[in-house]
Amino acid sequence: MQKLFIGAAALSLALGIAVAQPAATPGNPSLSLDQQGKISEIVTNQTPQPLTGINFSLAPGVVVPANVALQRLPAEAERLAPQLEGYSYLAVEELVAIVDTNSRKILSVMQRMRRQENSK
């Protein structure tokens, strides 16, 4: 019984690591958690009014409709993640989607983040 539990725990851990660290593939660059946080913060600061009420799913692999305007990723974000040079983004409610500018396909979705200021 103990061997079964250990085996199940090891499998669970291995699957968790595989899900948490998606492999970078051509056309689908992966971002570290640090890169995601910083890029989200940059985009959030440049996009005070995100879109609301969209009629498509904001998820990797979804193609953004042609009638939805994409914004070019800021140069600062491209410096943090050079693999995203030439990509666009879409800010929707509390989410940021990184979008392939040519295919309009969503590559990744992350939470919109703001830098926490110390208030005394």
Protein Blocks (a to p, Z undefined) as FASTA:
>chain_A
ZZmmmmmmmmmmmmmmmmmmccddehiacddfklmmmmmmmmmmmmmbacehiabdcdeh
iacdfklccddddfklmmmmmmlgoiacddehjbccdddfklopafbdcdddddddddZZ
